[in-house]
């Protein structure tokens, strides 16, 4: 059956291609719809007015009539659609009017006839479609349809193909999801029928890469089913060539030698201060890298106390990484020598490649690398740090605080912001890697490695684009169940959408697709640079929550309100406090305080009130996370609050009770020291903000859901 339908579609698409067309006519769309069981109304192609009358009579009742022309893509714009035509006289008049309008719209258009189609009953109009995204390939879309589609832009996207459950999840991912469930007395639509339309369209585009766009708009959804009133299919001018793929084993083998090298060669090493080759050498030597460091420079015998070699081919023994610190124009010939030496990794610091318009030069080095089996990091990067190896292969400032956070960036400037933040906040890192032009190695290679790296607990990535979105999603899905992945995606434009030939294409702005598919991959998307860095710092510190019940304990009513807002804003839920727990909290707070949630203990309370309520929050198994709001009083000074909170949390941790605890501290400058004290002891605390502590808690929850640790999906 599957082979038969694919043959029917293949024959049709080949015939359309042979005519030099990229847009299918409505009857051709019907052939595809029938092959993939995409529900469409009964229809016939009338080549003359008498046929139109006969077909309309056969359908009985009102019909829709549409121009059929391979040259007219947007039929409504051409005046080529008339709805609700009934009776022979009206059918004749509509036929002539449609043809007349089409000829006026495009005098040279080929007219094959007029489509006579059953008029569908009234229902909820939705859109189902698919586009070819430059990053992610085939992407299926769903949203409100008809005239609302381009006004509301309430559309969600997934990688195609989708299974039945994923298709069904798309119905709940639009802002207007409630409409489909029935509002103001309207009955709910047949959700399963819509999901099937989505699934079948996704299957179609996955089977036929040459289909660029599919548009079912509108799909009329009723309690009895979902039928596409119109199907538009557009073919691509060409199918993009496949990117070279590496197996997981190949990636891990080369990445291990890159991140845990025994021997590094520096091509362009120098004794001259101010040169990149000098900075890289000094960082490697001063950073304490225990492996071999081989300077390569044809004009020197000795560099920083180490024997220099004229060529990398002269270096004795195996070399794991060649770091390039020479001008772009010399890279290709030196890379050939790296290939002859059998070095598996080249780290290309120099700029002057694709980022300055020198695409041919970049293509040349990529071709050399592929020929010799070299993986390239860069070009146009600051280098990289692998802290657990004491490896600092960069011309930037050294960094040696070891920890569990791996950070990557496409931009050197962002890389240095990462470095400064890590130092200021004492964030221990496992690696900082520059990606630059991503001529070869990119985020999916790094994700594959960091996912397995025992030193890495959390991965944070700044990216401007993804070369291969599908490979990234695949790597993310393999990594997220083990550790969180945070992404800062720069660039929120909808470039290229104007050129799209369908409603779905016009809605598939770059950022809209990234937003949904990154969520589908289970990664946590950070809204900005500071958030990315804070999430990366906080996620390894916070324990994984065991449920959704969050309780706010605050000494300031105002903070409690803002913290409650933040909980809602981050998709979290405040626990409804049961009567027995409410009574327990009330026992510790003054009569003018307020139990419920937030628990407001009021501002003048001594340390013992804070301690008793925090203890209760950690003790009760129905509470899964605590949000603390502290404000500075002389009765309970900041460091007193910090010390008691850290002590109680540590005590419960020793008893095996681990819950995420975040805190917002308002007060004079002493709260800054108190926050640092808390953070170092496993309580994520921030001064002067109610939003940030709850945002990082929200990020932890998003990861826990995506990793399947809380249930309910991502």
C-alpha positions in Angstrom: 0.0 0.0 0.0 2.7 2.5 1.0 4.8 1.6 -2.1 1.7 2.0 -4.3 0.9 5.5 -3.0 4.5 6.6 -3.3 4.6 5.4 -6.9 1.4 7.4 -7.6 2.9 10.6 -6.1 6.3 10.0 -7.7 4.8 9.7 -11.1 2.8 12.9 -10.6 5.7 14.9 -9.3 7.9 13.8 -12.2 5.3 14.9 -14.7 5.0 18.3 -13.0 8.8 18.7 -13.1 8.9 17.6 -16.7 6.6 20.6 -17.5 9.0 22.9 -15.7 6.5 23.7 -13.0 6.9 24.0 -9.2 3.2 24.6 -8.3 0.7 21.8 -8.5 -2.8 22.5 -9.6 -5.8 21.7 -7.3 -6.7 18.4 -9.1 -3.0 17.4 -8.8 -3.2 18.3 -5.1 -6.3 16.0 -4.9 -4.2 13.1 -6.3 -1.7 13.6 -3.5 -4.3 14.0 -0.9 -6.0 10.8 -1.9 -2.7 8.9 -1.9 -2.0 10.0 1.7 -5.6 9.7 2.9 -5.7 13.5 3.6 -9.4 14.2 3.9 -10.6 16.6 1.2 -14.2 17.3 -0.1 -15.5 15.7 -3.2 -14.5 17.6 -6.3 -14.3 17.4 -10.1 -12.5 19.4 -12.8 -14.9 21.0 -15.3 -13.3 21.9 -18.6 -16.5 23.6 -19.9 -19.6 25.1 -18.4 -21.9 22.1 -19.1 -19.5 19.8 -17.2 -19.6 22.3 -14.3 -23.4 22.2 -14.2 -23.5 18.4 -14.3 -20.9 18.1 -11.5 -22.6 20.6 -9.3 -25.9 18.8 -9.7 -24.3 15.5 -8.8 -23.0 16.9 -5.5 -26.4 18.4 -4.7 -26.5 21.6 -2.7 -24.2 24.6 -2.8 -20.6 24.2 -4.2 -17.4 26.1 -4.3 -15.9 26.9 -7.7 -12.2 27.6 -8.2 -10.0 28.4 -11.2 -7.5 25.7 -12.1 -4.3 27.1 -13.7 -0.7 26.1 -13.2 0.2 29.8 -13.6 -2.1 31.2 -10.9 -0.9 30.2 -7.4 -3.1 32.6 -5.3 -6.6 31.9 -6.7 -8.5 34.3 -4.4 -6.2 37.2 -5.4 -7.1 36.5 -9.0 -10.9 36.5 -8.3 -10.8 32.8 -9.1 -12.9 31.5 -6.2 -16.7 31.8 -5.7 -18.3 30.1 -2.7 -21.8 28.9 -2.2 -22.9 28.5 -5.8 -26.3 26.7 -6.2 -28.5 26.0 -9.2 -27.6 25.6 -12.9 -27.9 29.3 -13.8 -25.6 30.4 -10.9 -23.1 27.7 -11.8 -23.0 28.9 -15.4 -22.6 32.6 -14.3 -19.9 31.7 -11.8 -17.9 29.6 -14.4 -17.8 32.5 -16.9 -17.0 35.0 -14.1 -14.1 33.0 -12.7 -12.5 32.4 -16.2 -13.0 36.1 -17.1 -11.3 37.2 -13.8 -8.4 34.8 -14.3 -7.8 36.2 -17.8 -7.9 39.7 -16.6 -5.5 38.9 -13.7 -3.0 37.1 -16.0 -3.7 37.2 -19.7 -1.0 34.6 -20.5 -2.1 32.1 -17.8 -2.9 28.6 -19.0 -6.5 27.7 -17.8 -7.3 24.1 -17.4 -10.8 24.5 -16.3 -12.8 25.2 -13.1 -12.8 23.0 -10.0 -16.3 22.2 -8.7 -16.1 21.2 -5.0 -18.5 20.2 -2.3 -19.2 23.1 0.1 -18.1 22.0 3.5 -20.3 22.6 6.6 -19.3 25.5 8.9 -16.7 24.7 11.5 -13.5 25.9 13.1 -11.0 26.9 10.4 -7.4 25.7 11.1 -4.3 25.5 9.0 -2.1 22.4 8.6 1.0 22.7 6.5 4.7 22.0 6.0 7.7 24.0 5.0 11.3 23.3 4.3 13.3 25.2 6.9 16.9 26.0 6.0 18.1 24.9 9.4 15.7 22.0 10.3 14.6 20.7 7.0 11.0 19.5 6.8 8.9 21.1 9.4 5.1 20.6 9.9 2.9 23.5 11.1 -0.5 23.8 12.8 -2.6 26.8 13.8 -5.8 28.7 13.5 -6.6 29.0 9.8 -8.7 31.0 7.3 -8.6 34.8 7.5 -7.1 34.6 11.0 -3.9 32.8 10.0 -1.8 35.8 9.0 -3.4 38.2 11.5 -2.9 36.1 14.7 0.1 34.1 13.5 -0.9 31.6 16.2 1.0 28.6 14.8 3.2 25.9 16.2 5.9 23.8 14.5 7.5 20.4 14.8 10.1 18.4 12.9 8.5 16.1 10.3 7.6 13.4 10.4 5.6 13.4 13.6 3.9 10.5 15.3 0.2 10.5 16.4 0.9 11.7 19.9 3.2 14.5 18.8 0.6 15.6 16.2 -2.0 15.7 19.0 0.3 17.7 21.2 0.4 20.5 18.6 -3.3 21.2 19.2 -2.4 22.2 22.8 0.6 24.3 21.8 -1.2 27.2 20.2 -2.4 30.2 22.3 -6.0 29.6 21.1 -6.0 25.9 22.1 -9.2 26.3 24.2 -11.2 27.2 21.0 -10.7 23.6 19.8 -12.2 22.3 23.0 -15.4 24.2 22.5 -16.1 27.6 24.0 -19.4 29.6 24.5 -21.5 26.5 23.9 -19.7 25.5 20.7 -19.0 21.7 20.6 -15.4 20.5 20.7 -13.8 19.6 17.3 -12.6 16.1 16.4 -9.1 16.5 17.7 -7.9 13.1 16.5 -9.0 13.9 12.9 -7.0 17.1 12.9 -4.0 15.3 14.3 -4.3 12.7 11.5 -4.2 15.5 8.9 -1.0 16.8 10.6 0.6 13.4 10.7 -0.2 12.6 7.1 1.1 15.9 5.8 4.3 15.4 7.8 4.7 11.9 6.3 4.2 13.2 2.8 7.0 15.8 3.0 9.3 13.4 4.8 8.8 10.8 1.9 9.3 13.4 -0.8 12.2 15.9 -0.1 11.5 17.8 -3.3 8.2 19.0 -1.9 9.1 22.5 -0.5 5.7 23.5 1.0 2.3 22.0 1.6 -0.7 24.1 2.7 -4.1 22.8 3.8 -5.9 26.1 4.4 -8.5 26.2 5.7 -9.1 22.8 7.2 -12.7 22.8 8.4 -12.8 21.1 11.8 -16.1 19.9 13.2 -17.1 17.4 15.9 -17.4 14.8 13.1 -14.0 15.3 11.4 -11.5 17.6 9.7 -11.5 18.2 6.0 -9.1 20.3 4.0 -11.0 22.8 1.8 -7.9 23.6 -0.2 -4.6 21.9 -0.7 -1.6 23.7 -2.2 1.7 21.9 -3.0 4.9 23.7 -4.1 8.0 21.9 -5.3 11.6 23.1 -4.5 13.8 24.4 -7.3 16.5 22.0 -6.1 17.1 19.6 -3.2 19.9 20.8 -0.9 23.0 18.5 -0.9 23.4 16.3 2.1 25.8 17.5 4.7 28.6 15.1 5.6 27.6 13.2 8.8 29.8 11.5 11.3 28.8 8.6 13.5 28.5 9.0 17.3 31.6 6.9 17.7 33.6 9.0 15.2 32.5 12.2 17.0 33.4 10.9 20.4 36.8 9.6 19.2 37.9 12.9 17.7 36.4 15.1 20.5 38.2 13.0 23.1 41.5 13.8 21.5 40.5 17.5 21.2 39.3 17.9 24.8 41.7 15.5 26.4 44.9 15.8 24.3 48.3 14.4 25.2 50.1 16.5 22.7 49.4 20.0 21.2 51.2 21.7 18.3 51.0 25.5 18.0 51.4 26.5 14.3 52.7 30.1 14.3 54.0 30.0 17.9 56.1 33.1 18.6 58.5 34.7 21.1 57.2 38.2 20.2 54.8 39.7 22.8 51.6 40.9 21.3 51.3 38.2 18.7 48.5 35.6 19.0 51.0 32.8 18.7 52.8 34.1 21.7 49.7 34.4 23.8 48.5 30.9 22.9 52.0 29.5 23.9 52.1 31.4 27.2 48.6 30.3 28.1 49.4 26.6 27.4 52.7 26.7 29.3 51.5 29.0 32.2 48.2 27.2 32.5 50.0 24.0 33.5 49.0 21.7 30.6 50.8 18.5 31.5 51.0 17.1 27.9 53.5 17.9 25.3 53.5 21.4 23.7 55.3 21.7 20.4 55.8 25.2 18.9 56.0 25.3 15.1 57.7 28.3 13.4 60.1 28.1 10.4 62.0 31.1 11.7 62.8 30.1 15.3 64.8 27.4 17.0 63.4 27.9 20.5 60.1 29.4 21.7 59.5 29.9 25.4 62.1 27.4 26.4 60.8 24.7 24.0 62.3 23.4 20.8 60.6 24.9 17.8 60.0 22.9 14.6 60.1 24.3 11.0 57.0 22.2 10.1 54.4 20.3 12.0 55.6 17.2 10.0 58.9 17.4 11.9 57.3 17.1 15.3 58.1 13.7 16.8 55.4 11.3 17.9 51.6 11.6 17.7 49.9 15.0 18.0 46.2 15.3 19.0 45.6 19.0 18.2 47.1 21.6 16.0 46.3 25.2 17.1 46.6 27.6 14.2 47.9 31.2 15.0 48.9 32.2 11.5 47.2 34.5 8.9 44.3 33.1 6.9 46.3 33.0 3.6 48.8 30.5 5.0 46.3 28.1 6.7 45.6 25.9 3.7 49.2 24.9 3.1 49.8 24.3 6.8 46.6 22.3 7.0 47.9 20.0 4.3 51.0 19.3 6.5 48.7 18.7 9.5 46.9 16.1 7.3 50.1 14.4 6.2 51.1 14.2 9.9 47.8 12.5 10.7 46.7 15.0 13.3 42.9 14.6 13.9 42.0 18.1 15.1 42.8 21.6 13.9 41.8 24.7 16.0 41.7 27.6 13.6 42.0 30.9 15.5 42.6 33.2 12.5 39.9 35.3 11.0 39.6 36.3 7.3 37.4 33.5 6.0 33.6 33.3 5.3 32.9 36.0 7.9 34.7 38.6 5.7 33.3 37.2 2.4 36.2 34.8 1.8 34.0 31.8 1.2 36.3 30.1 -1.4 39.2 30.2 1.1 37.0 28.5 3.7 35.7 26.0 1.2 39.3 25.1 0.4 40.3 24.4 4.0 37.1 22.3 4.5 38.0 20.2 1.4 41.5 19.7 2.7 40.3 18.7 6.1 37.7 16.2 4.7 40.4 14.7 2.4 42.7 14.1 5.4 40.0 13.2 8.0 40.8 16.3 10.1 38.0 17.9 12.2 38.1 21.7 12.2 37.2 24.0 15.1 36.6 27.5 13.8 37.9 29.4 12.0 37.6 32.9 13.5 37.6 31.9 17.2 39.2 32.8 20.5 40.3 29.1 20.9 39.1 26.9 23.7 39.6 25.9 27.4 39.5 22.4 28.7 39.9 23.1 32.4 40.1 19.6 33.8 43.2 19.1 31.5 44.6 22.5 32.5 44.4 23.3 28.8 44.1 27.0 27.8 44.5 27.0 24.0 43.5 30.7 23.5 44.9 34.2 23.1 42.5 35.5 25.7 42.8 35.6 29.5 43.5 32.3 31.2 40.8 30.5 33.3 41.3 27.7 35.7 38.3 27.3 38.0 37.3 23.7 37.4 33.6 22.8 37.7 30.6 21.2 35.9 29.5 23.8 33.4 30.4 23.6 29.7 30.0 26.9 27.8 30.2 27.5 24.1 29.7 30.6 21.9 29.7 31.4 18.3 31.1 34.9 19.1 34.4 35.9 20.6 32.9 38.8 22.5 30.2 36.6 24.0 33.0 34.1 24.9 34.8 36.7 26.9 31.5 37.8 28.6 31.2 34.1 29.6 34.7 34.2 31.0 34.2 37.3 33.1 30.8 36.1 34.5 32.4 32.7 35.4 35.2 34.4 37.2 33.0 37.0 39.1 30.5 34.4 40.2 33.1 31.7 40.9 31.3 29.4 38.4 33.4 26.3 37.9 33.6 25.3 34.2 34.6 22.1 32.5 35.1 23.8 29.1 34.7 27.1 27.2 34.7 26.6 23.5 34.6 29.1 20.6 32.8 27.9 17.5 33.2 30.9 15.2 32.3 30.2 11.5 31.5 26.5 12.3 33.2 25.3 9.1 33.0 21.8 10.5 32.7 21.1 14.3 29.5 22.6 15.6 27.0 22.4 18.5 25.9 18.9 17.8 29.5 17.6 18.0 30.0 19.4 21.3 26.7 18.3 22.7 27.6 14.7 21.9 30.9 15.0 23.7 29.6 17.0 26.7 26.7 14.6 27.1 29.2 11.8 27.9 31.8 13.9 29.7 31.8 13.0 33.4 33.1 16.5 34.3 30.2 18.3 32.7 26.8 18.6 34.5 25.2 21.4 32.5 25.8 22.7 28.9 25.1 26.3 27.9 25.4 27.4 24.3 25.2 30.8 22.6 24.4 30.4 18.9 23.5 32.6 16.0 22.4 29.7 13.8 22.6 26.0 13.5 24.2 24.4 10.4 22.2 21.2 10.8 19.2 21.6 13.1 18.2 18.0 12.8 21.6 16.8 14.0 21.4 19.3 16.9 17.9 18.0 17.9 19.2 14.4 17.8 22.2 15.2 20.0 20.0 17.3 22.4 17.5 14.5 22.7 20.3 12.1 23.6 21.8 14.5 26.1 18.8 16.1 27.9 17.8 13.0 29.8 21.2 13.0 31.4 21.9 16.8 31.9 20.4 20.2 31.1 21.1 22.0 27.9 20.6 25.8 27.9 20.5 27.7 24.6 20.7 31.4 23.9 19.6 31.8 20.3 20.5 35.2 18.9 18.6 36.7 16.0 14.8 36.9 16.1 14.1 37.8 12.5 11.7 36.3 10.0 14.1 36.7 7.1 13.0 34.9 4.0 9.4 34.5 5.0 8.2 37.1 2.4 9.5 34.9 -0.4 7.4 31.9 0.7 4.7 30.8 -1.7 2.2 29.6 0.9 0.5 30.7 4.1 2.5 28.2 6.1 5.8 29.4 4.5 4.9 33.0 5.4 4.3 32.1 9.0 7.5 30.1 9.4 9.7 32.9 10.6 13.1 31.7 11.7 12.5 32.4 15.4 9.1 30.8 15.5 10.5 27.6 14.2 13.5 27.7 16.5 11.3 28.4 19.5 9.1 25.3 19.0 11.7 22.9 17.8 14.2 23.8 20.6 11.4 23.1 23.0 10.6 19.9 21.2 14.3 18.9 21.6 14.0 19.5 25.4 16.5 22.3 25.6 16.0 25.3 27.9 15.9 28.5 25.8 17.3 31.5 27.7 15.8 34.9 26.7 19.2 36.7 27.1 22.9 36.3 27.8 22.7 36.9 31.6 19.8 34.4 31.9 21.8 31.8 29.9 24.8 32.2 32.3 22.6 32.3 35.4 20.7 29.1 34.3 24.1 27.4 33.6 25.4 28.4 37.1 22.2 27.5 39.0 21.0 24.2 37.4 23.9 22.0 38.7 23.4 23.6 42.2 19.6 23.0 42.5 18.3 19.5 43.3 15.8 18.0 40.8 12.2 18.7 42.1 10.0 15.6 42.7 6.7 17.4 42.0 5.0 20.7 41.1 4.0 22.0 44.5 5.9 25.3 45.2 5.6 27.2 48.5 6.7 30.8 49.0 7.8 31.8 52.5 8.4 35.5 52.8 9.0 38.2 55.4 7.7 40.9 53.1 4.2 40.9 51.7 5.3 43.0 48.6 8.0 40.4 47.8 5.4 37.6 48.2 3.2 39.2 45.5 6.1 39.7 43.1 7.4 36.2 43.7 3.8 34.8 43.1 3.8 36.7 39.7 7.2 35.2 38.8 6.0 31.7 39.6 3.1 32.1 37.2 5.2 33.8 34.6 7.6 30.9 34.6 4.9 28.3 34.1 5.1 27.0 37.7 2.3 26.4 40.1 1.8 27.5 43.7 0.6 24.7 46.0 -2.9 24.9 47.4 -2.1 24.6 51.1 -4.3 21.9 52.7 -5.9 22.8 56.1 -3.5 20.7 58.2 -0.4 22.3 56.7 -2.0 25.7 56.9 -2.5 25.2 60.6 1.1 24.0 61.0 2.4 27.2 59.4 0.1 29.4 61.5 1.6 28.0 64.6 4.8 29.7 63.8 3.7 33.1 62.5 2.2 36.0 64.4 -1.6 36.5 64.3 -1.3 39.5 61.9 0.8 37.3 59.5 -0.8 35.4 56.7 -0.7 31.7 56.0 -1.9 30.3 52.7 0.6 30.6 49.9 2.6 32.8 50.0 3.2 32.2 53.7 3.8 35.8 55.0 5.7 35.7 58.3 5.9 39.5 58.4 9.0 41.6 58.7 9.7 42.0 62.4 10.1 38.3 63.1 13.2 36.8 64.7 15.5 34.2 63.1 13.6 31.4 64.8 10.4 32.1 62.8 12.3 31.9 59.5 14.0 28.7 60.7 10.8 27.0 61.9 8.8 27.8 58.7 11.7 26.7 56.4 12.0 23.5 58.4 8.3 22.8 57.9 8.6 23.5 54.2 11.5 21.0 53.9 9.8 18.4 56.2 6.4 18.1 54.5 6.7 15.7 51.6 3.8 17.4 49.8 5.9 20.5 49.3 8.4 20.0 46.4 10.2 23.4 46.2 10.7 26.5 48.4 10.9 30.1 47.3 12.2 32.4 50.1 11.6 36.1 50.2 13.8 37.9 52.8 14.0 41.5 53.6 16.7 43.2 55.7 15.9 44.0 59.3 18.0 44.4 62.4 16.0 41.7 64.1 17.2 39.2 61.5 20.3 40.5 59.7 21.2 39.2 56.2 24.0 36.9 57.3 22.0 35.5 60.2 19.3 34.6 57.7 21.8 33.1 55.2 23.6 31.0 57.9 20.4 29.6 59.4 18.9 28.8 55.9 22.1 27.1 54.7 22.4 25.1 58.0 18.8 23.8 57.8 19.1 22.9 54.1 22.4 21.1 54.8 20.8 19.2 57.7 17.9 18.0 55.6 20.3 17.1 52.8 22.2 14.8 55.1 18.9 13.2 56.0 18.3 12.5 52.3 15.7 15.3 51.8 16.8 17.3 48.8 14.4 20.0 47.5 15.2 23.1 45.4 15.4 26.2 47.5 15.8 29.6 45.9 15.8 33.0 47.7 15.3 36.6 46.9 17.0 39.0 49.3 16.0 42.7 49.6 18.0 45.0 51.7 21.2 47.0 52.1 24.5 46.0 50.5 25.0 43.2 53.1 22.5 41.1 51.2 25.0 40.6 48.5 27.5 38.8 50.8 24.5 36.8 52.2 23.5 35.7 48.7 27.1 34.6 47.8 27.2 32.6 51.1 23.9 30.9 50.3 24.8 30.1 46.7 28.0 28.4 47.7 26.0 26.2 50.0 23.4 25.0 47.5 20.7 27.7 47.9 20.3 29.8 44.8 20.0 33.3 46.0 19.9 36.7 44.4 19.9 40.3 45.8 17.5 43.0 44.6 15.4 40.8 42.3 12.3 38.6 42.7 12.3 37.5 39.1 15.8 35.9 38.8 15.5 33.2 41.5 12.2 32.0 40.2 13.4 32.1 36.6 16.2 29.7 37.4 13.8 27.5 39.4 11.6 27.5 36.3 14.5 26.5 34.1 15.2 23.5 36.5 11.5 22.5 36.2 11.6 22.8 32.4 14.6 20.5 32.2 13.1 18.0 34.7 10.0 17.7 32.6 12.0 17.4 29.3 14.1 14.7 30.9 11.0 12.8 31.9 11.7 13.2 35.7 8.4 15.0 36.5 6.1 13.6 33.8 3.9 15.7 31.6 6.4 16.3 28.8 8.4 19.5 28.1 
